[in-house]
Amino acid sequence: MFRVTDKALNLQELVDYVTDPQAGAIVTFIGTTRNQNEGRQVLSLDYEAYPEMAEKELKRLGQEAGKRWNIQRMAIVHRVGRVEITEPSVIIAVSAAHRDDAFQACRFAIEEIKKTVPIWKKEVFEGGEVWIGTQSGQRFHQR
Amino acid sequence: MKVKVKLFAILRERAGAGEITKEIGEGSTVIELWEALTRDYPKLASAKIHLLYAVNQSYVTPDHVLRDRDEVVFVPPVSGG
């Protein structure tokens, strides 16, 4: 399951998806929206994706993880649109016969998402907004 | 020939458009298309950001030769997660 959605994420749905009789471990990662970044008071994050390609890239990195580690199943769902503080923006679930493979594949997935998957976040903070990864933050007001 | 350009995130905001159909010459490359777009939309190039290039939902190099009706996306730095 590799999906981009504008709906709230549901951890149990991913856990159910990766549940497998041959698995001895399920590892999950939940990325959540933090209220501070680089000294800024963050109000919310707005995520945007190129959905067709993002899902394709998520699937590709899932296949890559399957080549590197002995895993049973993987699921990644990334949210788009406005994500409020404390809410999940991404959930990854991996099942494997042994926990070490599940932990490593899960770590790999979140690191790769941040490098190659066409999803962008705009941080809306007290007094402005910025697309993370660019240097072009536009402040609403100079303070 | 015509290609469809989709713009996302900071590039969409700079251009004020999410999708542009652009007429280009046969044999044009991705980087040539970008140069033509920045002439039409000078704000696209207003601050240097590192771009990746995707054609029909796969990453390509800047010298990739375009074909009629390709879907082209200029990918600003990704920041999912």
Backbone of each chain as ProteinMPNN parsed JSONL, in Angstrom:
{"seq_chain_A": "MFRVTDKALNLQELVDYVTDPQAGAIVTFIGTTRNQNEGRQVLSLDYEAYPEMAEKELKRLGQEAGKRWNIQRMAIVHRVGRVEITEPSVIIAVSAAHRDDAFQACRFAIEEIKKTVPIWKKEVFEGGEVWIGTQSGQRFHQR", "coords_chain_A": {"N_chain_A": [[0.859, -1.189, 0.0], [0.845, 1.964, -1.113], [0.444, 5.23, -0.863], [-0.996, 8.478, -1.408], [-2.875, 10.831, 0.323], [-5.681, 12.988, 1.095], [-6.977, 12.675, 3.39], [-7.33, 12.183, 6.982], [-4.798, 10.256, 8.624], [-4.613, 6.734, 9.384], [-3.34, 4.688, 11.618], [-3.895, 2.01, 12.328], [-4.972, 0.926, 10.04], [-2.755, 0.629, 8.339], [-1.18, -1.119, 9.838], [-2.828, -3.373, 9.877], [-2.715, -3.95, 7.176], [-0.045, -4.779, 6.75], [0.152, -6.959, 8.357], [1.072, -10.312, 8.801], [1.322, -13.822, 8.561], [3.891, -14.874, 8.556], [5.437, -13.035, 9.78], [7.465, -11.826, 12.41], [7.668, -9.451, 13.525], [6.409, -6.126, 13.567], [7.168, -2.959, 12.519], [6.51, 0.461, 13.02], [6.412, 3.817, 11.8], [5.638, 7.112, 12.628], [5.279, 10.226, 11.338], [4.965, 13.387, 12.681], [3.383, 16.626, 13.065], [5.213, 19.294, 14.191], [5.389, 21.898, 16.673], [7.377, 23.802, 16.579], [10.084, 25.173, 14.687], [13.353, 25.744, 13.828], [13.426, 27.954, 15.549], [11.057, 29.158, 14.959], [7.594, 29.71, 15.565], [5.494, 27.333, 14.763], [2.468, 27.083, 12.975], [0.931, 25.447, 11.309], [1.298, 22.813, 8.855], [1.382, 22.767, 5.353], [0.912, 20.413, 2.996], [1.871, 19.393, -0.264], [1.581, 17.436, -3.196], [2.851, 15.709, -6.077], [0.791, 13.671, -7.136], [0.536, 11.223, -8.729], [3.172, 10.586, -9.392], [4.379, 10.6, -6.9], [3.22, 8.414, -5.594], [4.177, 6.412, -7.213], [6.946, 6.643, -6.758], [7.026, 6.057, -4.032], [6.29, 3.396, -4.094], [8.431, 2.386, -5.547], [10.551, 2.808, -3.757], [9.749, 1.111, -1.769], [10.038, -1.335, -3.053], [12.775, -1.314, -3.362], [13.597, -1.434, -0.699], [12.72, -3.994, -0.188], [14.552, -5.461, -1.612], [16.863, -5.015, -0.215], [16.451, -5.82, 2.446], [15.094, -8.511, 4.394], [11.984, -8.499, 4.247], [8.435, -8.731, 4.892], [5.981, -7.292, 4.258], [5.159, -3.931, 3.235], [3.868, -0.711, 4.007], [3.057, 2.577, 3.089], [1.704, 5.661, 3.778], [1.086, 8.931, 2.873], [0.121, 12.133, 3.868], [-1.631, 14.879, 2.316], [-2.356, 18.414, 1.904], [-3.656, 20.627, 4.478], [-2.067, 20.1, 7.558], [-2.528, 19.873, 10.881], [-0.904, 20.943, 13.957], [0.501, 18.345, 15.889], [-0.78, 16.349, 14.411], [-0.491, 13.382, 12.339], [1.619, 13.285, 9.453], [2.786, 11.438, 7.867], [2.771, 7.899, 7.666], [4.46, 4.872, 8.176], [4.586, 1.392, 7.806], [6.069, -1.696, 8.465], [6.479, -5.133, 8.024], [8.255, -8.038, 9.105], [10.114, -11.133, 9.236], [11.995, -11.021, 11.222], [12.933, -8.62, 13.709], [15.078, -6.834, 13.234], [15.374, -6.459, 10.453], [12.93, -5.236, 9.921], [13.07, -2.844, 11.409], [15.279, -1.582, 10.116], [14.428, -1.351, 7.43], [12.248, 0.317, 7.729], [13.426, 2.666, 8.682], [15.038, 3.284, 6.483], [13.011, 3.812, 4.609], [11.751, 6.226, 5.518], [13.89, 7.996, 5.383], [14.457, 7.979, 2.629], [12.076, 8.973, 1.573], [12.303, 11.628, 2.169], [14.174, 12.406, 0.356], [13.595, 11.749, -2.377], [10.875, 11.607, -3.092], [8.23, 13.232, -4.714], [6.958, 15.372, -2.873], [5.951, 18.185, -1.055], [6.452, 20.509, 1.617], [4.916, 23.26, 3.097], [5.691, 25.486, 5.528], [3.678, 27.079, 7.787], [4.007, 29.782, 9.726], [4.155, 31.824, 12.717], [3.774, 34.896, 11.545], [4.581, 34.447, 8.885], [5.391, 32.369, 5.987], [6.953, 29.463, 4.58], [8.376, 27.524, 1.992], [9.698, 24.518, 2.737], [13.098, 23.714, 2.351], [13.692, 25.466, 0.368], [15.037, 28.761, -0.138], [13.339, 30.819, 0.02], [11.543, 32.074, 1.748], [8.601, 33.854, 2.438], [7.887, 36.586, 4.221], [5.019, 37.743, 5.903], [4.901, 40.132, 7.241], [7.375, 42.521, 7.984], [9.339, 42.327, 10.856]], "CA_chain_A": [[0.0, 0.0, 0.0], [1.67, 3.171, -1.231], [-0.656, 6.112, -1.186], [-1.059, 9.872, -0.975], [-4.291, 11.071, 0.601], [-5.986, 14.237, 1.82], [-7.737, 12.298, 4.589], [-6.542, 11.897, 8.189], [-4.172, 8.935, 8.52], [-5.095, 5.749, 10.343], [-2.257, 3.724, 11.881], [-4.369, 0.617, 12.357], [-5.172, 0.462, 8.654], [-1.458, 0.188, 7.818], [-0.77, -2.31, 10.599], [-3.625, -4.497, 9.355], [-2.254, -4.27, 5.827], [1.252, -5.483, 6.744], [0.072, -8.153, 9.208], [1.438, -11.451, 7.962], [1.615, -14.961, 9.437], [5.323, -15.174, 8.616], [6.133, -11.911, 10.412], [7.674, -11.842, 13.856], [7.76, -8.058, 13.985], [5.896, -5.015, 12.757], [7.693, -1.67, 12.964], [5.8, 1.589, 12.413], [6.933, 5.168, 12.015], [4.631, 8.16, 12.431], [5.81, 11.585, 11.294], [3.913, 14.289, 13.167], [3.626, 18.059, 12.871], [5.804, 19.87, 15.406], [4.978, 23.305, 16.806], [8.519, 24.717, 16.491], [11.129, 24.814, 13.735], [14.376, 26.784, 13.676], [13.064, 29.127, 16.326], [9.761, 29.719, 14.554], [6.395, 29.114, 16.143], [4.788, 26.777, 13.608], [1.016, 27.025, 13.168], [0.475, 24.237, 10.617], [2.072, 22.486, 7.65], [0.568, 22.506, 4.165], [1.634, 19.49, 2.114], [1.417, 19.308, -1.652], [2.274, 16.327, -3.858], [2.585, 15.32, -7.463], [0.332, 12.391, -6.586], [0.82, 10.028, -9.535], [4.595, 10.237, -9.297], [4.71, 10.332, -5.49], [2.846, 7.023, -5.303], [5.119, 5.568, -7.968], [8.233, 6.687, -6.057], [6.872, 5.325, -2.767], [6.311, 1.983, -4.454], [9.798, 2.07, -5.954], [11.418, 2.685, -2.588], [9.318, -0.11, -1.092], [10.678, -2.455, -3.755], [14.205, -1.234, -3.037], [13.726, -1.956, 0.674], [12.533, -5.437, -0.279], [15.795, -6.065, -2.12], [17.949, -4.867, 0.762], [16.167, -6.51, 3.711], [14.139, -9.606, 4.305], [10.731, -8.019, 4.826], [7.224, -9.368, 4.367], [5.119, -6.317, 3.599], [5.386, -2.544, 3.625], [2.813, 0.245, 3.649], [3.387, 3.985, 3.355], [0.659, 6.607, 3.377], [1.487, 10.315, 3.147], [-1.021, 13.036, 3.78], [-1.461, 16.183, 1.673], [-3.279, 19.418, 2.422], [-3.245, 21.206, 5.765], [-1.916, 19.161, 8.669], [-2.423, 20.681, 12.099], [0.072, 20.53, 14.965], [0.314, 17.011, 16.516], [-1.358, 15.338, 13.519], [0.464, 12.662, 11.494], [1.714, 13.605, 8.029], [3.185, 10.22, 7.158], [2.89, 6.674, 8.467], [5.121, 3.743, 7.509], [4.516, 0.138, 8.563], [6.855, -2.764, 7.83], [6.516, -6.406, 8.749], [9.384, -8.893, 8.731], [10.267, -12.302, 10.1], [12.83, -10.616, 12.359], [12.766, -7.188, 13.965], [16.146, -5.986, 12.715], [15.025, -6.104, 9.068], [11.788, -4.306, 9.942], [13.572, -1.537, 11.85], [16.156, -0.971, 9.101], [13.639, -0.999, 6.244], [11.404, 1.458, 8.096], [14.331, 3.822, 8.734], [15.382, 3.55, 5.086], [11.857, 4.395, 3.911], [11.521, 7.635, 5.865], [15.011, 8.803, 4.871], [14.301, 8.084, 1.172], [10.939, 9.855, 1.287], [12.771, 13.011, 2.268], [15.126, 12.697, -0.73], [13.217, 11.518, -3.776], [9.448, 11.541, -3.393], [7.776, 14.607, -4.982], [6.016, 15.919, -1.893], [6.538, 19.425, -0.528], [5.712, 21.075, 2.744], [5.013, 24.684, 3.389], [5.501, 25.736, 6.95], [2.973, 28.326, 8.093], [4.438, 30.115, 11.087], [3.796, 33.125, 13.262], [4.377, 35.991, 10.793], [5.001, 34.168, 7.517], [5.333, 30.991, 5.52], [8.14, 29.115, 3.791], [8.477, 26.156, 1.451], [10.895, 23.941, 3.339], [14.06, 23.266, 1.337], [14.051, 26.597, -0.483], [15.481, 29.899, 0.668], [12.533, 31.929, -0.45], [10.44, 32.328, 2.673], [7.99, 35.168, 2.293], [7.28, 37.037, 5.474], [3.846, 38.597, 5.695], [5.235, 41.462, 7.775], [8.72, 42.631, 8.541], [9.218, 42.64, 12.283]], "C_chain_A": [[0.893, 1.237, 0.0], [0.765, 4.279, -1.733], [-0.434, 7.525, -0.665], [-2.534, 10.187, -0.784], [-4.498, 12.42, 1.29], [-6.815, 13.955, 3.072], [-6.788, 12.079, 5.78], [-6.019, 10.462, 8.127], [-4.616, 8.032, 9.667], [-4.043, 4.646, 10.495], [-2.736, 2.282, 11.763], [-4.564, 0.046, 10.95], [-3.865, -0.072, 8.066], [-0.981, -1.076, 8.521], [-1.533, -3.535, 10.094], [-3.09, -4.94, 7.994], [-0.959, -5.096, 5.837], [1.237, -6.742, 7.616], [0.204, -9.409, 8.346], [1.814, -12.627, 8.865], [3.109, -15.284, 9.553], [6.123, -14.081, 9.323], [6.266, -12.13, 11.912], [7.761, -10.441, 14.417], [7.035, -7.144, 13.011], [6.47, -3.741, 13.358], [6.898, -0.571, 12.266], [6.537, 2.887, 12.724], [5.791, 6.143, 11.741], [5.35, 9.497, 12.446], [4.702, 12.539, 11.69], [4.343, 15.75, 13.02], [4.006, 18.713, 14.201], [5.502, 21.367, 15.477], [6.134, 24.3, 16.731], [9.474, 24.233, 15.427], [12.074, 25.992, 13.571], [13.951, 28.088, 14.355], [11.727, 29.755, 15.943], [8.626, 28.969, 15.244], [5.531, 28.628, 14.981], [3.3, 26.638, 13.929], [0.423, 25.779, 12.507], [1.427, 23.974, 9.461], [1.084, 22.209, 6.526], [1.377, 21.628, 3.226], [0.999, 19.482, 0.734], [2.202, 18.173, -2.301], [1.961, 16.333, -5.342], [2.114, 13.874, -7.309], [0.704, 11.164, -7.4], [2.274, 9.602, -9.371], [4.991, 9.913, -7.863], [4.379, 8.874, -5.157], [3.779, 6.044, -6.009], [6.477, 5.498, -7.26], [8.164, 5.953, -4.716], [6.943, 3.818, -3.029], [7.733, 1.529, -4.813], [10.704, 1.909, -4.733], [11.019, 1.489, -1.723], [9.959, -1.339, -1.724], [12.173, -2.494, -3.44], [14.457, -1.782, -1.627], [13.606, -3.48, 0.68], [13.743, -6.176, -0.822], [16.882, -6.064, -1.045], [17.727, -5.672, 2.042], [15.112, -7.573, 3.482], [12.836, -9.191, 4.998], [9.545, -8.725, 4.176], [6.399, -8.348, 3.581], [5.451, -4.911, 4.095], [4.191, -1.707, 3.198], [3.297, 1.646, 4.002], [2.201, 4.823, 2.884], [1.099, 7.999, 3.808], [0.283, 11.222, 2.932], [-0.647, 14.289, 2.996], [-2.547, 17.126, 2.18], [-2.78, 19.915, 3.769], [-3.203, 20.139, 6.857], [-1.638, 19.984, 9.92], [-1.364, 20.106, 13.045], [-0.415, 19.262, 15.678], [-0.242, 15.955, 15.556], [-0.282, 14.644, 12.684], [0.431, 13.139, 10.043], [2.119, 12.386, 7.212], [3.197, 9.055, 8.141], [3.489, 5.578, 7.592], [4.919, 2.516, 8.401], [5.25, -0.934, 7.777], [6.752, -4.019, 8.678], [7.673, -7.246, 8.213], [9.429, -10.076, 9.668], [11.008, -11.901, 11.368], [12.879, -9.103, 12.478], [13.835, -6.315, 13.316], [15.854, -5.542, 11.27], [13.897, -5.067, 9.042], [12.235, -2.906, 10.358], [14.368, -0.849, 10.737], [15.375, -0.534, 7.872], [12.77, 0.229, 6.52], [12.24, 2.742, 8.106], [14.709, 4.262, 7.312], [14.236, 4.288, 4.387], [11.687, 5.873, 4.254], [12.663, 8.516, 5.356], [14.873, 9.012, 3.359], [13.149, 9.015, 0.794], [11.414, 11.297, 1.249], [13.72, 13.397, 1.134], [14.493, 12.698, -2.118], [11.733, 11.644, -4.094], [8.897, 12.957, -3.576], [6.596, 15.039, -4.104], [6.72, 17.123, -1.267], [5.739, 19.914, 0.658], [5.993, 22.551, 2.879], [4.72, 24.85, 4.871], [4.813, 27.088, 7.106], [3.313, 28.648, 9.534], [3.932, 31.487, 11.47], [4.496, 34.187, 12.423], [4.842, 35.644, 9.388], [4.813, 32.714, 7.123], [6.542, 30.716, 4.647], [7.986, 27.692, 3.263], [9.783, 25.579, 1.965], [11.802, 23.405, 2.223], [14.413, 24.343, 0.335], [14.451, 27.757, 0.421], [14.571, 31.099, 0.453], [11.332, 32.2, 0.45], [9.92, 33.752, 2.53], [7.383, 35.541, 3.628], [6.095, 37.927, 5.157], [4.175, 40.025, 6.125], [6.691, 41.433, 8.202], [8.583, 43.006, 10.003], [10.559, 43.121, 12.797]], "O_chain_A": [[1.596, 1.519, 0.97], [0.361, 4.276, -2.896], [0.213, 7.743, 0.359], [-3.356, 9.848, -1.635], [-3.61, 12.926, 1.975], [-7.294, 14.878, 3.731], [-5.598, 11.824, 5.599], [-6.705, 9.564, 7.641], [-4.947, 8.495, 10.759], [-3.881, 3.792, 9.623], [-2.062, 1.439, 11.17], [-4.352, -1.141, 10.704], [-3.858, -1.094, 7.38], [-0.447, -1.987, 7.89], [-0.951, -4.603, 9.907], [-3.019, -6.132, 7.695], [-0.797, -6.007, 5.025], [2.202, -7.507, 7.614], [-0.454, -9.553, 7.316], [2.55, -12.445, 9.835], [3.541, -15.895, 10.53], [7.343, -14.185, 9.452], [5.33, -12.555, 12.588], [7.908, -10.251, 15.624], [7.045, -7.359, 11.799], [6.291, -3.466, 14.544], [6.639, -0.655, 11.066], [7.187, 3.029, 13.76], [5.073, 6.014, 10.75], [5.962, 9.865, 13.448], [3.618, 12.51, 11.107], [5.527, 16.051, 12.869], [3.255, 18.694, 15.176], [5.375, 22.024, 14.444], [5.912, 25.509, 16.811], [9.668, 23.028, 15.265], [11.656, 27.095, 13.22], [14.103, 29.176, 13.799], [11.312, 30.757, 16.526], [8.697, 27.761, 15.47], [4.905, 29.434, 14.293], [2.918, 26.151, 14.993], [-0.466, 25.134, 13.063], [2.263, 24.815, 9.131], [0.085, 21.514, 6.712], [2.415, 22.052, 2.716], [-0.221, 19.552, 0.58], [3.374, 17.974, -1.982], [0.954, 16.881, -5.792], [2.927, 12.95, -7.346], [1.143, 10.161, -6.836], [2.575, 8.417, -9.23], [5.84, 9.052, -7.631], [5.17, 8.186, -4.512], [4.123, 4.991, -5.472], [7.082, 4.43, -7.171], [9.129, 5.304, -4.312], [7.575, 3.071, -2.282], [8.172, 0.443, -4.435], [11.523, 0.992, -4.676], [11.858, 0.919, -1.025], [10.371, -2.265, -1.026], [12.759, -3.564, -3.273], [15.423, -2.511, -1.402], [14.288, -4.168, 1.439], [13.946, -7.357, -0.538], [17.705, -6.976, -0.969], [18.682, -6.15, 2.654], [14.35, -7.536, 2.516], [12.617, -9.491, 6.172], [9.641, -9.245, 3.064], [6.153, -8.523, 2.387], [5.949, -4.721, 5.205], [3.578, -1.96, 2.16], [3.87, 1.872, 5.068], [1.754, 4.707, 1.742], [1.445, 8.218, 4.969], [-0.46, 11.093, 1.959], [0.508, 14.712, 3.006], [-3.522, 16.701, 2.8], [-1.639, 19.664, 4.157], [-4.154, 19.383, 7.055], [-0.64, 20.699, 10.002], [-0.985, 18.94, 12.941], [-1.591, 19.136, 16.019], [-0.179, 14.766, 15.867], [0.733, 15.258, 12.355], [-0.638, 13.368, 9.477], [1.835, 12.305, 6.017], [3.584, 9.208, 9.3], [3.092, 5.38, 6.443], [5.068, 2.603, 9.62], [5.072, -1.061, 6.565], [6.917, -3.975, 9.897], [8.021, -7.176, 7.035], [8.86, -10.041, 10.759], [10.691, -12.379, 12.457], [12.869, -8.39, 11.475], [13.552, -5.194, 12.895], [16.066, -4.381, 10.92], [13.917, -4.137, 8.235], [11.841, -1.91, 9.751], [14.153, 0.33, 10.454], [15.631, 0.54, 7.327], [12.583, 1.075, 5.645], [11.806, 3.776, 7.599], [14.699, 5.45, 6.989], [14.46, 5.262, 3.668], [11.497, 6.691, 3.354], [12.432, 9.653, 4.945], [15.142, 10.105, 2.862], [13.236, 9.754, -0.186], [10.984, 12.086, 0.407], [14.037, 14.574, 0.963], [14.816, 13.551, -2.945], [11.369, 11.775, -5.263], [9.072, 13.801, -2.696], [5.439, 15.067, -4.522], [7.918, 17.086, -0.989], [4.519, 19.763, 0.713], [7.129, 23.017, 2.788], [3.685, 24.432, 5.389], [5.302, 28.107, 6.62], [2.964, 27.905, 10.451], [3.359, 32.212, 10.657], [5.704, 34.37, 12.568], [5.459, 36.49, 8.741], [4.168, 31.936, 7.826], [7.096, 31.633, 4.042], [7.536, 26.788, 3.968], [10.857, 26.099, 1.661], [11.347, 22.742, 1.29], [15.33, 24.166, -0.467], [14.214, 27.714, 1.628], [14.968, 32.243, 0.67], [10.242, 32.515, -0.028], [10.684, 34.717, 2.504], [6.463, 34.877, 4.108], [6.155, 38.762, 4.255], [3.786, 40.993, 5.472], [7.176, 40.428, 8.721], [7.807, 43.895, 10.354], [10.689, 43.44, 13.979]]}, "seq_chain_B": "MKVKVKLFAILRERAGAGEITKEIGEGSTVIELWEALTRDYPKLASAKIHLLYAVNQSYVTPDHVLRDRDEVVFVPPVSGG", "coords_chain_B": {"N_chain_B": [[5.452, 20.825, -31.622], [3.538, 19.892, -28.673], [3.815, 20.18, -25.146], [2.858, 19.197, -21.808], [3.133, 21.017, -18.925], [3.46, 20.635, -15.505], [3.19, 22.398, -12.508], [4.356, 22.661, -9.192], [4.082, 23.467, -5.688], [6.487, 25.793, -4.65], [7.114, 26.641, -7.243], [4.676, 26.628, -8.571], [3.379, 28.645, -7.185], [5.022, 30.826, -7.835], [4.708, 31.028, -10.616], [2.04, 31.395, -10.753], [0.322, 29.547, -11.753], [-0.784, 26.201, -12.193], [-0.666, 24.428, -14.21], [0.585, 24.29, -17.47], [0.367, 24.524, -20.938], [2.691, 24.079, -23.446], [4.12, 25.137, -26.442], [6.715, 23.754, -28.246], [9.844, 23.345, -30.058], [10.593, 20.521, -32.23], [12.658, 17.993, -30.851], [13.488, 19.414, -28.668], [15.027, 19.848, -25.461], [14.673, 19.018, -21.946], [15.869, 21.002, -20.377], [15.972, 23.085, -22.144], [13.273, 23.593, -22.445], [12.738, 24.524, -19.867], [14.216, 26.911, -19.913], [12.764, 28.325, -21.845], [10.327, 28.544, -20.521], [11.016, 30.18, -18.372], [11.382, 32.526, -19.663], [8.786, 33.145, -20.391], [7.62, 33.227, -17.879], [9.062, 35.06, -15.85], [9.35, 35.152, -13.07], [9.681, 32.556, -12.247], [12.372, 32.002, -12.249], [13.334, 33.593, -10.295], [14.677, 33.26, -7.844], [17.45, 31.279, -7.119], [16.88, 27.901, -7.064], [17.497, 24.471, -6.432], [16.723, 22.232, -8.947], [15.028, 19.193, -9.848], [14.19, 16.99, -12.576], [11.328, 15.693, -14.15], [9.806, 13.466, -16.396], [6.848, 12.267, -17.652], [6.296, 11.101, -15.148], [8.744, 10.009, -14.269], [12.086, 10.43, -13.09], [14.432, 12.334, -14.976], [17.397, 13.298, -16.867], [18.724, 16.663, -17.399], [19.24, 16.926, -20.129], [17.478, 15.355, -21.445], [15.5, 14.407, -24.207], [12.497, 15.767, -25.362], [9.162, 14.599, -26.16], [6.212, 14.806, -28.234], [3.331, 15.736, -26.426], [4.325, 14.961, -23.95], [4.404, 14.804, -20.343], [5.649, 17.108, -18.223], [7.509, 17.785, -15.331], [8.958, 20.137, -13.234], [10.908, 19.742, -10.548], [11.007, 21.114, -7.495], [13.115, 21.351, -4.484], [12.413, 18.487, -2.583], [10.335, 17.836, 0.289], [8.986, 16.03, 1.905], [7.542, 13.965, 4.522]], "CA_chain_B": [[4.792, 19.87, -30.733], [3.075, 20.481, -27.418], [4.007, 19.401, -23.918], [2.108, 19.685, -20.651], [4.002, 21.26, -17.778], [2.754, 20.783, -14.223], [4.008, 23.117, -11.528], [3.948, 22.399, -7.819], [4.716, 24.131, -4.54], [6.993, 27.157, -4.844], [7.071, 27.018, -8.666], [3.27, 26.924, -8.866], [3.08, 29.98, -6.642], [5.752, 31.857, -8.583], [4.141, 31.177, -11.957], [0.614, 31.693, -10.644], [-0.388, 28.544, -12.555], [-0.402, 24.835, -11.854], [-0.508, 23.628, -15.427], [0.834, 25.133, -18.639], [0.656, 23.803, -22.18], [3.728, 24.875, -24.097], [4.53, 24.733, -27.793], [8.181, 23.79, -28.361], [10.352, 22.75, -31.298], [10.997, 19.109, -32.206], [14.022, 17.754, -30.365], [13.821, 20.242, -27.507], [15.362, 19.114, -24.248], [14.025, 19.48, -20.723], [16.455, 22.255, -19.906], [15.535, 24.125, -23.097], [11.896, 23.921, -22.079], [12.81, 25.358, -18.662], [14.659, 28.257, -20.316], [11.638, 28.975, -22.525], [9.319, 28.888, -19.511], [11.453, 31.314, -17.55], [11.146, 33.744, -20.457], [7.346, 33.435, -20.265], [7.308, 33.467, -16.459], [10.372, 35.413, -15.275], [9.404, 34.895, -11.622], [10.112, 31.177, -12.001], [13.827, 31.966, -12.056], [13.674, 34.764, -9.475], [15.703, 32.893, -6.864], [17.991, 29.983, -7.525], [16.661, 26.71, -6.264], [17.971, 23.287, -7.141], [15.592, 21.513, -9.531], [15.125, 17.912, -10.534], [13.33, 16.996, -13.757], [10.572, 14.457, -14.335], [8.989, 13.364, -17.603], [5.902, 11.155, -17.529], [6.398, 10.546, -13.784], [10.047, 9.43, -13.922], [13.171, 11.405, -13.133], [15.292, 12.308, -16.172], [18.476, 14.289, -16.82], [18.305, 17.909, -18.077], [19.404, 16.844, -21.594], [16.461, 14.43, -21.954], [14.776, 14.972, -25.354], [11.047, 15.668, -25.155], [8.303, 14.18, -27.267], [4.887, 15.413, -28.264], [2.38, 15.394, -25.36], [4.953, 14.566, -22.686], [4.054, 15.556, -19.128], [6.94, 17.507, -17.655], [7.438, 18.447, -14.022], [10.198, 20.647, -12.661], [10.723, 19.335, -9.157], [11.808, 21.856, -6.51], [13.576, 20.458, -3.415], [11.29, 17.798, -1.943], [10.388, 17.997, 1.744], [7.955, 15.211, 2.534], [7.887, 13.373, 5.812]], "C_chain_B": [[4.442, 20.55, -29.414], [3.406, 19.564, -26.251], [3.176, 20.037, -22.801], [3.075, 19.824, -19.48], [3.13, 21.398, -16.542], [3.71, 21.441, -13.233], [3.449, 22.882, -10.134], [4.687, 23.322, -6.857], [5.223, 25.516, -4.931], [6.926, 27.582, -6.309], [5.646, 27.357, -9.096], [2.917, 28.329, -8.366], [3.768, 31.074, -7.445], [5.133, 32.106, -9.951], [2.686, 31.637, -11.886], [-0.222, 30.734, -11.485], [0.123, 27.16, -12.183], [-0.148, 23.972, -13.068], [-0.393, 24.558, -16.627], [1.034, 24.213, -19.842], [1.595, 24.669, -22.998], [4.075, 24.274, -25.457], [6.057, 24.841, -27.882], [8.607, 23.096, -29.652], [10.679, 21.274, -31.118], [12.423, 18.998, -31.685], [14.428, 18.613, -29.183], [14.112, 19.365, -26.291], [14.619, 19.728, -23.061], [14.569, 20.84, -20.295], [16.097, 23.413, -20.859], [14.091, 24.554, -22.827], [11.882, 24.841, -20.849], [13.216, 26.791, -19.033], [13.531, 29.025, -21.014], [10.574, 29.408, -21.512], [9.725, 30.095, -18.678], [11.407, 32.619, -18.338], [9.672, 34.15, -20.369], [6.973, 33.853, -18.844], [8.607, 33.8, -15.723], [10.479, 35.118, -13.776], [9.859, 33.474, -11.292], [11.593, 31.11, -11.662], [14.29, 33.02, -11.053], [14.662, 34.464, -8.36], [16.172, 31.497, -7.22], [17.566, 28.897, -6.554], [17.076, 25.516, -7.111], [16.771, 22.488, -7.643], [15.986, 20.112, -9.969], [14.075, 17.933, -11.645], [12.623, 15.656, -13.884], [9.768, 14.543, -15.622], [8.139, 12.098, -17.48], [6.132, 10.361, -16.243], [7.679, 9.767, -13.486], [11.109, 10.511, -14.006], [14.02, 11.223, -14.385], [16.408, 13.34, -15.969], [18.049, 15.521, -17.632], [18.407, 17.834, -19.608], [18.429, 15.844, -22.231], [15.656, 15.111, -23.073], [13.278, 14.696, -25.205], [10.332, 15.199, -26.402], [6.932, 14.819, -27.126], [4.02, 14.845, -27.128], [3.018, 14.8, -24.1], [4.386, 15.404, -21.546], [5.361, 15.838, -18.375], [6.717, 18.192, -16.312], [8.846, 18.87, -13.601], [10.034, 20.529, -11.151], [11.602, 20.183, -8.234], [12.196, 20.923, -5.361], [12.409, 19.825, -2.666], [11.45, 17.893, -0.428], [9.244, 17.247, 2.412], [8.433, 14.678, 3.876], [7.274, 14.148, 6.958]], "O_chain_B": [[4.96, 21.616, -29.079], [3.295, 18.342, -26.348], [2.841, 21.221, -22.836], [3.748, 18.867, -19.096], [2.178, 22.179, -16.527], [4.883, 21.08, -13.142], [2.237, 22.899, -9.921], [5.747, 23.87, -7.162], [4.472, 26.322, -5.481], [6.704, 28.759, -6.596], [5.437, 28.27, -9.895], [2.238, 29.093, -9.053], [3.18, 32.123, -7.709], [5.041, 33.249, -10.399], [2.163, 32.203, -12.845], [-1.339, 31.064, -11.884], [1.305, 26.974, -11.896], [0.494, 22.925, -12.984], [-1.177, 25.495, -16.779], [1.783, 23.239, -19.768], [1.329, 25.85, -23.218], [4.292, 23.07, -25.592], [6.621, 25.904, -27.622], [7.832, 22.357, -30.26], [10.999, 20.823, -30.017], [13.287, 19.804, -32.03], [15.575, 18.558, -28.738], [13.528, 18.295, -26.117], [14.024, 20.801, -23.16], [13.808, 21.722, -19.897], [15.942, 24.558, -20.435], [13.742, 25.727, -22.965], [11.12, 25.806, -20.792], [12.64, 27.758, -18.534], [13.364, 30.226, -20.801], [9.997, 30.489, -21.623], [8.891, 30.928, -18.321], [11.395, 33.7, -17.748], [9.346, 35.335, -20.283], [6.122, 34.719, -18.639], [9.186, 32.943, -15.056], [11.572, 34.864, -13.27], [10.359, 33.213, -10.198], [12.019, 30.26, -10.88], [15.481, 33.313, -10.961], [15.421, 35.35, -7.967], [15.369, 30.636, -7.581], [17.86, 28.969, -5.361], [17.013, 25.55, -8.34], [15.902, 22.109, -6.858], [17.113, 19.87, -10.401], [13.185, 18.784, -11.655], [13.247, 14.604, -13.742], [9.13, 15.557, -15.905], [8.653, 11.007, -17.237], [6.161, 9.13, -16.246], [7.708, 8.956, -12.56], [11.055, 11.391, -14.865], [14.294, 10.098, -14.803], [16.372, 14.142, -15.035], [17.131, 15.443, -18.449], [17.736, 18.592, -20.308], [18.545, 15.527, -23.415], [15.189, 16.239, -22.915], [12.852, 13.568, -24.959], [10.806, 15.366, -27.526], [6.547, 15.302, -26.061], [3.984, 13.636, -26.903], [2.324, 14.203, -23.277], [3.951, 16.539, -21.737], [6.069, 14.922, -17.955], [5.856, 19.06, -16.174], [9.786, 18.075, -13.61], [9.142, 21.134, -10.557], [12.818, 19.989, -8.196], [11.664, 19.817, -5.266], [11.525, 20.525, -2.172], [12.566, 18.017, 0.077], [8.614, 17.743, 3.347], [9.565, 14.911, 4.299], [7.464, 13.786, 8.119]]}, "name": "protein", "num_of_chains": 2, "seq": "MFRVTDKALNLQELVDYVTDPQAGAIVTFIGTTRNQNEGRQVLSLDYEAYPEMAEKELKRLGQEAGKRWNIQRMAIVHRVGRVEITEPSVIIAVSAAHRDDAFQACRFAIEEIKKTVPIWKKEVFEGGEVWIGTQSGQRFHQRMKVKVKLFAILRERAGAGEITKEIGEGSTVIELWEALTRDYPKLASAKIHLLYAVNQSYVTPDHVLRDRDEVVFVPPVSGG"}
